[in-house]
Amino acid sequence: MPTIINNPPGSGDSGGSAGLIIGILVIIVIVALFFIYALPAIRENSGTDINIPEKIEIDVNGTQ
């Protein structure tokens, strides 16, 4: 005679919604940190100003 085991329904899905909520909260925190720290740093980084003179004086006579 075969043995039949009936598992109770819903025993394999414990904590599935808690993981979803934690994942959404982690994404919200990451997006908030991006707007607080990364976005202002990107906006202020407009490049480096380099001043190049039009004429450079070079003394080739070697006057000392």
All heavy atoms as TSV, in Angstrom:
chain	resi	resn	atom	element	x	y	z
A	1	MET	N	N	0.839	-1.159	0.000
A	1	MET	CA	C	0.000	0.000	0.000
A	1	MET	C	C	0.903	1.248	0.000
A	1	MET	O	O	1.798	1.366	0.824
A	1	MET	CB	C	-0.884	-0.003	1.251
A	1	MET	CG	C	-1.753	1.190	1.313
A	1	MET	SD	S	-2.727	1.302	2.801
A	1	MET	CE	C	-3.818	-0.033	2.672
A	2	PRO	N	N	0.693	2.199	-0.954
A	2	PRO	CA	C	1.530	3.406	-1.020
A	2	PRO	C	C	1.212	4.380	0.102
A	2	PRO	O	O	0.091	4.471	0.574
A	2	PRO	CB	C	1.181	3.982	-2.366
A	2	PRO	CG	C	-0.140	3.430	-2.725
A	2	PRO	CD	C	-0.250	2.122	-2.047
A	3	THR	N	N	2.257	5.120	0.492
A	3	THR	CA	C	2.094	6.139	1.528
A	3	THR	C	C	1.889	7.484	0.852
A	3	THR	O	O	2.671	7.906	0.004
A	3	THR	CB	C	3.342	6.205	2.424
A	3	THR	OG1	O	3.576	4.902	2.947
A	3	THR	CG2	C	3.178	7.201	3.525
A	4	ILE	N	N	0.853	8.210	1.219
A	4	ILE	CA	C	0.537	9.513	0.647
A	4	ILE	C	C	0.810	10.581	1.717
A	4	ILE	O	O	0.286	10.491	2.824
A	4	ILE	CB	C	-0.925	9.586	0.174
A	4	ILE	CG1	C	-1.168	8.533	-0.910
A	4	ILE	CG2	C	-1.260	10.986	-0.313
A	4	ILE	CD1	C	-2.612	8.414	-1.321
A	5	ILE	N	N	1.637	11.552	1.362
A	5	ILE	CA	C	1.954	12.640	2.293
A	5	ILE	C	C	1.337	13.914	1.731
A	5	ILE	O	O	1.674	14.348	0.628
A	5	ILE	CB	C	3.475	12.805	2.465
A	5	ILE	CG1	C	4.079	11.520	3.001
A	5	ILE	CG2	C	3.787	13.987	3.356
A	5	ILE	CD1	C	5.581	11.529	3.050
A	6	ASN	N	N	0.442	14.509	2.451
A	6	ASN	CA	C	-0.183	15.770	2.052
A	6	ASN	C	C	0.508	16.925	2.776
A	6	ASN	O	O	0.439	17.032	3.993
A	6	ASN	CB	C	-1.675	15.771	2.394
A	6	ASN	CG	C	-2.448	14.807	1.531
A	6	ASN	OD1	O	-2.087	14.600	0.383
A	6	ASN	ND2	N	-3.490	14.206	2.087
A	7	ASN	N	N	1.194	17.753	2.018
A	7	ASN	CA	C	1.831	18.930	2.599
A	7	ASN	C	C	0.796	20.037	2.778
A	7	ASN	O	O	-0.027	20.260	1.900
A	7	ASN	CB	C	2.961	19.432	1.703
A	7	ASN	CG	C	4.133	18.480	1.666
A	7	ASN	OD1	O	4.373	17.767	2.638
A	7	ASN	ND2	N	4.843	18.465	0.557
A	8	PRO	N	N	0.889	20.785	3.872
A	8	PRO	CA	C	-0.066	21.883	4.052
A	8	PRO	C	C	0.210	23.002	3.035
A	8	PRO	O	O	1.362	23.270	2.704
A	8	PRO	CB	C	0.181	22.359	5.474
A	8	PRO	CG	C	1.490	21.806	5.869
A	8	PRO	CD	C	1.734	20.613	5.023
A	9	PRO	N	N	-0.828	23.626	2.517
A	9	PRO	CA	C	-0.634	24.670	1.507
A	9	PRO	C	C	0.006	25.916	2.120
A	9	PRO	O	O	-0.250	26.279	3.260
A	9	PRO	CB	C	-2.042	24.970	1.010
A	9	PRO	CG	C	-2.932	24.557	2.133
A	9	PRO	CD	C	-2.243	23.411	2.795
A	10	GLY	N	N	0.877	26.582	1.330
A	10	GLY	CA	C	1.479	27.843	1.754
A	10	GLY	C	C	2.693	27.689	2.638
A	10	GLY	O	O	3.204	28.674	3.135
A	11	SER	N	N	3.187	26.491	2.860
A	11	SER	CA	C	4.339	26.336	3.742
A	11	SER	C	C	5.644	26.710	3.037
A	11	SER	O	O	6.615	27.060	3.685
A	11	SER	CB	C	4.428	24.898	4.242
A	11	SER	OG	O	4.659	24.026	3.144
A	12	GLY	N	N	5.669	26.696	1.705
A	12	GLY	CA	C	6.892	27.004	0.974
A	12	GLY	C	C	7.046	28.475	0.630
A	12	GLY	O	O	8.065	28.895	0.134
A	13	ASP	N	N	6.042	29.302	0.915
A	13	ASP	CA	C	6.083	30.712	0.535
A	13	ASP	C	C	6.066	31.602	1.773
A	13	ASP	O	O	5.346	32.582	1.835
A	13	ASP	CB	C	4.899	31.037	-0.382
A	13	ASP	CG	C	5.029	32.414	-1.017
A	13	ASP	OD1	O	6.164	32.892	-1.125
A	13	ASP	OD2	O	3.994	32.996	-1.384
A	14	SER	N	N	6.850	31.274	2.741
A	14	SER	CA	C	6.890	32.121	3.936
A	14	SER	C	C	7.971	33.178	3.780
A	14	SER	O	O	9.115	32.880	3.491
A	14	SER	CB	C	7.168	31.281	5.175
A	14	SER	OG	O	8.411	30.646	5.064
A	15	GLY	N	N	7.621	34.442	3.936
A	15	GLY	CA	C	8.581	35.525	3.861
A	15	GLY	C	C	8.822	36.070	2.476
A	15	GLY	O	O	9.735	36.858	2.284
A	16	GLY	N	N	8.047	35.692	1.485
A	16	GLY	CA	C	8.245	36.196	0.138
A	16	GLY	C	C	7.914	37.670	0.025
A	16	GLY	O	O	8.615	38.433	-0.632
A	17	SER	N	N	6.865	38.104	0.684
A	17	SER	CA	C	6.496	39.509	0.610
A	17	SER	C	C	7.434	40.371	1.446
A	17	SER	O	O	7.656	41.536	1.125
A	17	SER	CB	C	5.045	39.699	1.071
A	17	SER	OG	O	4.905	39.273	2.422
A	18	ALA	N	N	8.016	39.825	2.498
A	18	ALA	CA	C	8.970	40.586	3.305
A	18	ALA	C	C	10.232	40.882	2.498
A	18	ALA	O	O	10.789	41.980	2.589
A	18	ALA	CB	C	9.321	39.822	4.575
A	19	GLY	N	N	10.675	39.944	1.705
A	19	GLY	CA	C	11.840	40.168	0.860
A	19	GLY	C	C	11.578	41.227	-0.195
A	19	GLY	O	O	12.459	42.031	-0.521
A	20	LEU	N	N	10.368	41.255	-0.715
A	20	LEU	CA	C	9.997	42.266	-1.703
A	20	LEU	C	C	10.004	43.651	-1.080
A	20	LEU	O	O	10.528	44.609	-1.664
A	20	LEU	CB	C	8.621	41.945	-2.286
A	20	LEU	CG	C	8.080	42.938	-3.311
A	20	LEU	CD1	C	8.941	42.924	-4.563
A	20	LEU	CD2	C	6.637	42.617	-3.640
A	21	ILE	N	N	9.476	43.768	0.115
A	21	ILE	CA	C	9.433	45.064	0.798
A	21	ILE	C	C	10.849	45.538	1.128
A	21	ILE	O	O	11.185	46.712	0.936
A	21	ILE	CB	C	8.563	44.966	2.070
A	21	ILE	CG1	C	7.105	44.752	1.670
A	21	ILE	CG2	C	8.701	46.216	2.919
A	21	ILE	CD1	C	6.188	44.453	2.826
A	22	ILE	N	N	11.704	44.649	1.599
A	22	ILE	CA	C	13.093	45.019	1.901
A	22	ILE	C	C	13.822	45.439	0.623
A	22	ILE	O	O	14.578	46.410	0.626
A	22	ILE	CB	C	13.817	43.859	2.606
A	22	ILE	CG1	C	13.227	43.658	4.000
A	22	ILE	CG2	C	15.309	44.108	2.684
A	22	ILE	CD1	C	13.737	42.434	4.715
A	23	GLY	N	N	13.587	44.751	-0.462
A	23	GLY	CA	C	14.206	45.122	-1.732
A	23	GLY	C	C	13.779	46.497	-2.213
A	23	GLY	O	O	14.602	47.283	-2.691
A	24	ILE	N	N	12.502	46.809	-2.083
A	24	ILE	CA	C	12.007	48.127	-2.481
A	24	ILE	C	C	12.614	49.214	-1.598
A	24	ILE	O	O	13.018	50.271	-2.095
A	24	ILE	CB	C	10.462	48.158	-2.432
A	24	ILE	CG1	C	9.899	47.278	-3.548
A	24	ILE	CG2	C	9.940	49.582	-2.558
A	24	ILE	CD1	C	8.403	47.093	-3.495
A	25	LEU	N	N	12.728	48.961	-0.302
A	25	LEU	CA	C	13.334	49.945	0.603
A	25	LEU	C	C	14.808	50.173	0.272
A	25	LEU	O	O	15.296	51.302	0.315
A	25	LEU	CB	C	13.182	49.501	2.054
A	25	LEU	CG	C	11.766	49.584	2.630
A	25	LEU	CD1	C	11.740	49.017	4.036
A	25	LEU	CD2	C	11.267	51.005	2.604
A	26	VAL	N	N	15.522	49.118	-0.074
A	26	VAL	CA	C	16.934	49.261	-0.443
A	26	VAL	C	C	17.073	50.096	-1.719
A	26	VAL	O	O	17.949	50.970	-1.809
A	26	VAL	CB	C	17.594	47.873	-0.612
A	26	VAL	CG1	C	18.950	47.981	-1.283
A	26	VAL	CG2	C	17.708	47.183	0.730
A	27	ILE	N	N	16.206	49.877	-2.686
A	27	ILE	CA	C	16.247	50.662	-3.922
A	27	ILE	C	C	15.943	52.125	-3.642
A	27	ILE	O	O	16.598	53.023	-4.187
A	27	ILE	CB	C	15.265	50.072	-4.965
A	27	ILE	CG1	C	15.792	48.728	-5.461
A	27	ILE	CG2	C	15.060	51.031	-6.126
A	27	ILE	CD1	C	14.844	47.984	-6.356
A	28	ILE	N	N	14.981	52.404	-2.774
A	28	ILE	CA	C	14.652	53.789	-2.424
A	28	ILE	C	C	15.836	54.468	-1.747
A	28	ILE	O	O	16.160	55.629	-2.038
A	28	ILE	CB	C	13.391	53.834	-1.537
A	28	ILE	CG1	C	12.158	53.457	-2.368
A	28	ILE	CG2	C	13.214	55.205	-0.909
A	28	ILE	CD1	C	10.904	53.283	-1.553
A	29	VAL	N	N	16.529	53.761	-0.860
A	29	VAL	CA	C	17.690	54.337	-0.176
A	29	VAL	C	C	18.816	54.620	-1.179
A	29	VAL	O	O	19.455	55.673	-1.123
A	29	VAL	CB	C	18.173	53.403	0.954
A	29	VAL	CG1	C	19.518	53.817	1.486
A	29	VAL	CG2	C	17.144	53.362	2.074
A	30	ILE	N	N	19.053	53.720	-2.109
A	30	ILE	CA	C	20.109	53.926	-3.107
A	30	ILE	C	C	19.790	55.124	-3.996
A	30	ILE	O	O	20.666	55.948	-4.290
A	30	ILE	CB	C	20.316	52.645	-3.938
A	30	ILE	CG1	C	20.954	51.561	-3.068
A	30	ILE	CG2	C	21.166	52.913	-5.175
A	30	ILE	CD1	C	21.049	50.209	-3.728
A	31	VAL	N	N	18.546	55.264	-4.420
A	31	VAL	CA	C	18.154	56.408	-5.256
A	31	VAL	C	C	18.288	57.708	-4.462
A	31	VAL	O	O	18.771	58.720	-4.991
A	31	VAL	CB	C	16.715	56.212	-5.788
A	31	VAL	CG1	C	16.188	57.480	-6.426
A	31	VAL	CG2	C	16.677	55.073	-6.793
A	32	ALA	N	N	17.896	57.707	-3.192
A	32	ALA	CA	C	18.022	58.911	-2.365
A	32	ALA	C	C	19.487	59.299	-2.189
A	32	ALA	O	O	19.839	60.481	-2.290
A	32	ALA	CB	C	17.358	58.678	-1.004
A	33	LEU	N	N	20.363	58.326	-1.954
A	33	LEU	CA	C	21.786	58.625	-1.820
A	33	LEU	C	C	22.371	59.162	-3.123
A	33	LEU	O	O	23.252	60.025	-3.107
A	33	LEU	CB	C	22.547	57.377	-1.365
A	33	LEU	CG	C	22.304	56.945	0.081
A	33	LEU	CD1	C	23.019	55.628	0.344
A	33	LEU	CD2	C	22.752	58.017	1.045
A	34	PHE	N	N	21.884	58.681	-4.249
A	34	PHE	CA	C	22.342	59.194	-5.543
A	34	PHE	C	C	21.983	60.665	-5.681
A	34	PHE	O	O	22.812	61.483	-6.080
A	34	PHE	CB	C	21.723	58.389	-6.688
A	34	PHE	CG	C	22.050	58.946	-8.049
A	34	PHE	CD1	C	23.286	58.707	-8.614
A	34	PHE	CD2	C	21.128	59.701	-8.744
A	34	PHE	CE1	C	23.598	59.220	-9.865
A	34	PHE	CE2	C	21.435	60.213	-9.986
A	34	PHE	CZ	C	22.664	59.973	-10.550
A	35	PHE	N	N	20.734	61.023	-5.350
A	35	PHE	CA	C	20.317	62.414	-5.479
A	35	PHE	C	C	21.006	63.317	-4.469
A	35	PHE	O	O	21.252	64.490	-4.738
A	35	PHE	CB	C	18.797	62.543	-5.350
A	35	PHE	CG	C	18.069	62.182	-6.612
A	35	PHE	CD1	C	17.290	61.043	-6.669
A	35	PHE	CD2	C	18.162	62.977	-7.739
A	35	PHE	CE1	C	16.620	60.700	-7.831
A	35	PHE	CE2	C	17.500	62.646	-8.905
A	35	PHE	CZ	C	16.725	61.509	-8.948
A	36	ILE	N	N	21.358	62.801	-3.307
A	36	ILE	CA	C	21.987	63.623	-2.270
A	36	ILE	C	C	23.466	63.848	-2.562
A	36	ILE	O	O	23.975	64.958	-2.407
A	36	ILE	CB	C	21.797	62.976	-0.890
A	36	ILE	CG1	C	20.315	63.034	-0.499
A	36	ILE	CG2	C	22.645	63.665	0.163
A	36	ILE	CD1	C	19.984	62.244	0.755
A	37	TYR	N	N	24.187	62.818	-2.974
A	37	TYR	CA	C	25.641	62.915	-3.107
A	37	TYR	C	C	26.135	62.946	-4.552
A	37	TYR	O	O	26.969	63.774	-4.909
A	37	TYR	CB	C	26.318	61.749	-2.372
A	37	TYR	CG	C	26.122	61.820	-0.875
A	37	TYR	CD1	C	25.280	60.928	-0.233
A	37	TYR	CD2	C	26.765	62.786	-0.132
A	37	TYR	CE1	C	25.092	61.001	1.136
A	37	TYR	CE2	C	26.583	62.861	1.234
A	37	TYR	CZ	C	25.749	61.968	1.866
A	37	TYR	OH	O	25.556	62.050	3.208
A	38	ALA	N	N	25.685	62.054	-5.391
A	38	ALA	CA	C	26.270	61.912	-6.726
A	38	ALA	C	C	25.818	63.012	-7.677
A	38	ALA	O	O	26.632	63.552	-8.423
A	38	ALA	CB	C	25.925	60.546	-7.298
A	39	LEU	N	N	24.552	63.359	-7.662
A	39	LEU	CA	C	24.054	64.343	-8.617
A	39	LEU	C	C	24.682	65.720	-8.415
A	39	LEU	O	O	25.113	66.342	-9.395
A	39	LEU	CB	C	22.529	64.413	-8.542
A	39	LEU	CG	C	21.821	65.090	-9.695
A	39	LEU	CD1	C	22.140	64.380	-11.002
A	39	LEU	CD2	C	20.331	65.107	-9.466
A	40	PRO	N	N	24.803	66.248	-7.199
A	40	PRO	CA	C	25.500	67.536	-7.035
A	40	PRO	C	C	26.975	67.465	-7.442
A	40	PRO	O	O	27.511	68.430	-7.987
A	40	PRO	CB	C	25.368	67.836	-5.546
A	40	PRO	CG	C	24.166	67.098	-5.114
A	40	PRO	CD	C	24.155	65.862	-5.948
A	41	ALA	N	N	27.628	66.349	-7.200
A	41	ALA	CA	C	29.035	66.215	-7.598
A	41	ALA	C	C	29.171	66.208	-9.114
A	41	ALA	O	O	30.120	66.769	-9.663
A	41	ALA	CB	C	29.627	64.938	-7.011
A	42	ILE	N	N	28.236	65.607	-9.811
A	42	ILE	CA	C	28.274	65.581	-11.276
A	42	ILE	C	C	28.014	66.978	-11.837
A	42	ILE	O	O	28.644	67.409	-12.791
A	42	ILE	CB	C	27.248	64.562	-11.820
A	42	ILE	CG1	C	27.681	63.151	-11.456
A	42	ILE	CG2	C	27.083	64.708	-13.323
A	42	ILE	CD1	C	26.629	62.106	-11.761
A	43	ARG	N	N	27.090	67.715	-11.229
A	43	ARG	CA	C	26.769	69.059	-11.714
A	43	ARG	C	C	27.926	70.027	-11.517
A	43	ARG	O	O	28.149	70.900	-12.340
A	43	ARG	CB	C	25.540	69.600	-10.987
A	43	ARG	CG	C	24.258	68.959	-11.430
A	43	ARG	CD	C	23.098	69.591	-10.731
A	43	ARG	NE	N	21.839	68.978	-11.128
A	43	ARG	CZ	C	20.691	69.248	-10.588
A	43	ARG	NH1	N	20.610	70.120	-9.597
A	43	ARG	NH2	N	19.597	68.658	-10.991
A	44	GLU	N	N	28.665	69.912	-10.422
A	44	GLU	CA	C	29.760	70.834	-10.140
A	44	GLU	C	C	31.021	70.509	-10.938
A	44	GLU	O	O	31.892	71.357	-11.059
A	44	GLU	CB	C	30.086	70.824	-8.648
A	44	GLU	CG	C	28.996	71.447	-7.804
A	44	GLU	CD	C	29.311	71.397	-6.336
A	44	GLU	OE1	O	30.431	70.992	-5.976
A	44	GLU	OE2	O	28.428	71.759	-5.549
A	45	ASN	N	N	31.131	69.332	-11.459
A	45	ASN	CA	C	32.319	68.932	-12.207
A	45	ASN	C	C	32.190	69.420	-13.644
A	45	ASN	O	O	31.886	68.677	-14.559
A	45	ASN	CB	C	32.490	67.415	-12.167
A	45	ASN	CG	C	33.826	66.998	-12.712
A	45	ASN	OD1	O	34.680	67.816	-12.987
A	45	ASN	ND2	N	33.997	65.707	-12.878
A	46	SER	N	N	32.487	70.722	-13.856
A	46	SER	CA	C	32.337	71.296	-15.185
A	46	SER	C	C	33.628	71.226	-15.995
A	46	SER	O	O	33.672	71.679	-17.119
A	46	SER	CB	C	31.883	72.750	-15.074
A	46	SER	OG	O	32.844	73.511	-14.374
A	47	GLY	N	N	34.684	70.696	-15.419
A	47	GLY	CA	C	35.936	70.572	-16.150
A	47	GLY	C	C	37.021	71.417	-15.512
A	47	GLY	O	O	36.788	72.224	-14.624
A	48	THR	N	N	38.222	71.249	-15.994
A	48	THR	CA	C	39.367	71.973	-15.477
A	48	THR	C	C	39.674	73.140	-16.391
A	48	THR	O	O	39.730	72.992	-17.612
A	48	THR	CB	C	40.590	71.040	-15.405
A	48	THR	OG1	O	40.251	69.900	-14.633
A	48	THR	CG2	C	41.775	71.736	-14.777
A	49	ASP	N	N	39.882	74.325	-15.796
A	49	ASP	CA	C	40.245	75.506	-16.572
A	49	ASP	C	C	41.759	75.551	-16.730
A	49	ASP	O	O	42.497	75.539	-15.746
A	49	ASP	CB	C	39.760	76.779	-15.872
A	49	ASP	CG	C	38.244	76.850	-15.831
A	49	ASP	OD1	O	37.605	76.295	-16.736
A	49	ASP	OD2	O	37.709	77.476	-14.894
A	50	ILE	N	N	42.214	75.615	-17.972
A	50	ILE	CA	C	43.643	75.682	-18.261
A	50	ILE	C	C	43.902	76.990	-18.999
A	50	ILE	O	O	43.305	77.252	-20.044
A	50	ILE	CB	C	44.107	74.487	-19.119
A	50	ILE	CG1	C	43.835	73.183	-18.375
A	50	ILE	CG2	C	45.574	74.616	-19.480
A	50	ILE	CD1	C	44.120	71.952	-19.204
A	51	ASN	N	N	44.793	77.801	-18.450
A	51	ASN	CA	C	45.155	79.067	-19.084
A	51	ASN	C	C	46.425	78.871	-19.910
A	51	ASN	O	O	47.480	78.574	-19.375
A	51	ASN	CB	C	45.381	80.145	-18.020
A	51	ASN	CG	C	44.114	80.458	-17.251
A	51	ASN	OD1	O	43.040	80.407	-17.805
A	51	ASN	ND2	N	44.253	80.764	-15.977
A	52	ILE	N	N	46.303	79.069	-21.226
A	52	ILE	CA	C	47.441	78.928	-22.127
A	52	ILE	C	C	47.778	80.313	-22.665
A	52	ILE	O	O	46.936	80.956	-23.297
A	52	ILE	CB	C	47.123	77.970	-23.287
A	52	ILE	CG1	C	46.763	76.593	-22.739
A	52	ILE	CG2	C	48.290	77.885	-24.257
A	52	ILE	CD1	C	46.303	75.617	-23.784
A	53	PRO	N	N	49.001	80.792	-22.419
A	53	PRO	CA	C	49.360	82.124	-22.935
A	53	PRO	C	C	49.494	82.108	-24.452
A	53	PRO	O	O	49.834	81.100	-25.059
A	53	PRO	CB	C	50.697	82.415	-22.260
A	53	PRO	CG	C	51.241	81.086	-21.893
A	53	PRO	CD	C	50.068	80.197	-21.645
A	54	GLU	N	N	49.239	83.295	-25.060
A	54	GLU	CA	C	49.344	83.386	-26.513
A	54	GLU	C	C	50.800	83.407	-26.973
A	54	GLU	O	O	51.128	82.900	-28.038
A	54	GLU	CB	C	48.621	84.633	-26.999
A	54	GLU	CG	C	47.127	84.557	-26.832
A	54	GLU	CD	C	46.439	85.801	-27.389
A	54	GLU	OE1	O	47.066	86.534	-28.172
A	54	GLU	OE2	O	45.279	86.014	-27.029
A	55	LYS	N	N	51.682	84.033	-26.182
A	55	LYS	CA	C	53.098	84.116	-26.538
A	55	LYS	C	C	53.938	83.609	-25.382
A	55	LYS	O	O	53.641	83.886	-24.226
A	55	LYS	CB	C	53.497	85.556	-26.842
A	55	LYS	CG	C	52.827	86.124	-28.067
A	55	LYS	CD	C	53.306	87.523	-28.320
A	55	LYS	CE	C	52.649	88.106	-29.565
A	55	LYS	NZ	N	53.080	89.484	-29.818
A	56	ILE	N	N	54.992	82.876	-25.715
A	56	ILE	CA	C	55.930	82.390	-24.715
A	56	ILE	C	C	57.294	82.967	-25.065
A	56	ILE	O	O	57.784	82.800	-26.193
A	56	ILE	CB	C	55.989	80.846	-24.713
A	56	ILE	CG1	C	54.622	80.269	-24.380
A	56	ILE	CG2	C	57.044	80.368	-23.726
A	56	ILE	CD1	C	54.556	78.769	-24.485
A	57	GLU	N	N	57.887	83.665	-24.103
A	57	GLU	CA	C	59.194	84.284	-24.337
A	57	GLU	C	C	60.294	83.291	-23.956
A	57	GLU	O	O	60.338	82.805	-22.841
A	57	GLU	CB	C	59.340	85.560	-23.519
A	57	GLU	CG	C	58.346	86.632	-23.924
A	57	GLU	CD	C	58.515	87.892	-23.100
A	57	GLU	OE1	O	59.564	88.049	-22.456
A	57	GLU	OE2	O	57.580	88.695	-23.109
A	58	ILE	N	N	61.186	83.025	-24.935
A	58	ILE	CA	C	62.301	82.113	-24.702
A	58	ILE	C	C	63.583	82.870	-24.985
A	58	ILE	O	O	63.779	83.423	-26.065
A	58	ILE	CB	C	62.206	80.866	-25.609
A	58	ILE	CG1	C	60.918	80.114	-25.306
A	58	ILE	CG2	C	63.408	79.972	-25.401
A	58	ILE	CD1	C	60.661	78.952	-26.230
A	59	ASP	N	N	64.484	82.902	-24.008
A	59	ASP	CA	C	65.763	83.604	-24.163
A	59	ASP	C	C	66.813	82.584	-24.638
A	59	ASP	O	O	67.252	81.732	-23.884
A	59	ASP	CB	C	66.174	84.219	-22.835
A	59	ASP	CG	C	67.412	85.074	-22.963
A	59	ASP	OD1	O	67.803	85.394	-24.100
A	59	ASP	OD2	O	67.970	85.428	-21.913
A	60	VAL	N	N	67.187	82.675	-25.924
A	60	VAL	CA	C	68.153	81.734	-26.488
A	60	VAL	C	C	69.579	82.274	-26.460
A	60	VAL	O	O	70.518	81.555	-26.763
A	60	VAL	CB	C	67.777	81.328	-27.924
A	60	VAL	CG1	C	66.499	80.530	-27.943
A	60	VAL	CG2	C	67.676	82.551	-28.811
A	61	ASN	N	N	69.751	83.546	-26.091
A	61	ASN	CA	C	71.090	84.141	-26.071
A	61	ASN	C	C	71.863	83.730	-24.822
A	61	ASN	O	O	73.074	83.820	-24.793
A	61	ASN	CB	C	71.015	85.670	-26.149
A	61	ASN	CG	C	70.466	86.122	-27.491
A	61	ASN	OD1	O	70.652	85.439	-28.484
A	61	ASN	ND2	N	69.787	87.245	-27.500
A	62	GLY	N	N	71.217	83.311	-23.787
A	62	GLY	CA	C	71.887	82.860	-22.587
A	62	GLY	C	C	72.485	84.005	-21.788
A	62	GLY	O	O	73.594	83.876	-21.269
A	63	THR	N	N	71.838	85.122	-21.706
A	63	THR	CA	C	72.349	86.252	-20.913
A	63	THR	C	C	72.223	85.929	-19.442
A	63	THR	O	O	71.169	85.582	-18.938
A	63	THR	CB	C	71.575	87.539	-21.224
A	63	THR	OG1	O	70.206	87.325	-20.993
A	63	THR	CG2	C	71.803	87.943	-22.677
A	64	GLN	N	N	73.426	86.051	-18.765
A	64	GLN	CA	C	73.433	85.742	-17.330
A	64	GLN	C	C	73.932	86.881	-16.535
A	64	GLN	O	O	74.802	87.579	-16.760
A	64	GLN	CB	C	74.262	84.519	-17.056
A	64	GLN	CG	C	73.675	83.298	-17.679
A	64	GLN	CD	C	74.555	82.073	-17.460
A	64	GLN	OE1	O	75.699	82.184	-17.042
A	64	GLN	NE2	N	74.027	80.922	-17.748
